[in-house]
Amino acid sequence: MKAGKILIGVLSGAAAGVAAGLLLAPKKGSDTRQRIKDKSNEYVTGSKNRINGFVDDVSHRFDSVKTKAMGKSKKLQSEMDGDEKIIY
């Protein structure tokens, strides 16, 4: 949880720095607004890509763990079925 808060703080600080830099730059207002819009779109797209990559990674890891657990469950069930035949 602490690392997540640090990451959010760093990203927020970076975004604020970029915005301040763009707003204080000696350019026409329309050019500055367009640059802000373009940079915002870049950050949003980059964030979406990173989030999608993270979700895909977590999904693959979950599927892997699930597959291993199912295999062990079936093996255990098979062993238990064999034990029941011996007992009865």
Summary of the structure (lengths in Angstrom):
residues: 88
radius of gyration: 26.2
end to end distance: 52.4
largest distance: 88.8
contacts: 172
relative contact order: 0.05
helix: 93%
strand: 0%
